[in-house]
Amino acid sequence: MDIPYQIRSAYRNEWEDAMALAWRTFMRFEADVYTPDGVRNFENFITDSTLYRMFVMGSYQMFVALDGKKIVGMLTLRGTTAISLLFVDAKYHRQGIGRALLRYLFDYLLTETKADRVTVNAAPYGLEFYHKLGFRDLGPEEKRDGIIYTPMEFIL
């Protein structure tokens, strides 16, 4: 399925818009199942200046989906094979953007890193999405610092 959106590596000046998208989407679809500490820890993570510096230095990759100039989806990669954040603007859900971001990531990993798998600590809202795309659970749901997730992997 082709989507009418551009997928590419993010530019430095897109960081704040992408993190604002992550925050809005998290608050709408995830925050209600997290403890107040979990919500605060998520906010601290996406607003951490060290994380931004890692992005600028190229050690924390971010890919974006654009509708014109508007960021409508984003995916970040920690290390070489761990999805850190994946969010799509609520108005753009169920249009193939999340799937397209993952396809872009898989192609990137296969050509640039020769990786054979990708992992994610999937939030409760994203479990069904990841399962539909072929990710498998690596263990039961966990909770750390108020953050709820299920460790998963996808074999490339």
N, C-alpha and C positions, 0 to 999 in steps of 0.2 A: 504494500500500500504506500503510494507516494503521498507526501504531505506538502502543502503549499508554504512551508516554512523553511527558512535557512537554518542549518545546524553547523556550528563551527566552534573553534576555540574562542574563549572569551578574551576581550581586550581589557586592559587594566582599568579603564574608565567605566567598565560595566559592573565592577565588583559590588558597589553599593546597591544598584538596582537589582542585581541577582540575589543578594542577601535579603533585601526587602521582600522580594517575591517568596523566598524560602520562609521568612518570618510570617508573612500573611497567610501562606498556605498551611504552615504548621499550626498557626492559631485557629484556623478554620476547621481543619480536619484531624488534628492530632492532640492538641493541648488538653482537650476535655478528658483524656484517659491518663494524663500525666499528673504527677504530684506538682505542687507549686515549686518544689526544688527542681524537678525535672524540666519544667517550663523555663525557669531561671537559668539552669545549666545549658539548655539549648540556646537561649538568647546569648548567654556569655560566649558560647562556642562560635556562633556566627558573627559576633561583633568583636572577636579577639584580634587585636592588631598583629599578633604573631602569625595568625593564620593568613591574614592579608599579605604580610611580608613573604610568607612561604609561597603564596600565589604569584606575587611579583617576581620572585626569584625562580619560579618554574617548578618548584617542588610540590606544589598543590595545584593540580590541573583543574580547570573549569571549562565546561562546554556549555553553550547556550543554544536555545531555539529562538528564532526571531520571527515575528510577524511584522514585516517592514523593519522599523528600528526598535520596536518594543520587544523586550525580553519576555517570552511567554513560557519558557522552560529552562531549567538549569540542572547540571549534573557536575559534581566534583569528585575527584579521584585522590585518595590518600595513598601515598606510597605508589606502587606501580599497578596494583590490582584490586584495591579496595574502594568501592563506591562509598563516598562519605555523605553526600547529599544528593537527592533527586527530587525535584519539585516542578510541578506544572501549574501555571495559573489556573484557578478554579474555572474561569470562563472557557478554558481551552481543554478541559478534561475530556477524555474519550474521543480524541481526534488523532491519536497515534503519535503524539509528541513524545511521551515517555518512552515508547517503543523505539522511536527514531533516535532519540538521544542514546539509548542503550546500543542500538545497532551501530551508531557512529563510534561509541566507545569500544565495542567489540572489534570493529575494523581497525581502530587506532591501536588497540592492544596487540592484535595479531600482526600488524605490520611494523609497529614501532618498538614493541617490547618483547615480542615472541612469547607472550604469556599464554598459558594454557587454561587459565581459569580466572574468574573474577568473583570477589566476595562482597557481601553487603550485610550490615546489621539492619534488617528491615523493620521499620516501624509497623505497628499494628495495622494502620490504614493501607500500607503498601503490600501486605502479605499476598493478597489475592492477585494483584498485578504481577508480582515477581513469580508466583507459582504458575500463572498463565504463560509466562515467557520461558518457563523451563528451569527456573532456579529451584534448588532443593534445600530443605532445612538441614543444617548441620547439628542442630540440637534444639532443645526446648526454648521457649520464650524466656528471656532474662531481663533483669532490671538492675541498672547500675546508675547511681547518682540521680535517681528519679527518671531515668531514660529507659523506656521499654522497647525491646527489640528481639528479633529472632535471627540468629546467625544463619546465613544462607550462602550458597555458592552456585555458580553457573560454569559448566565446563565448555570452553570455547572449541 
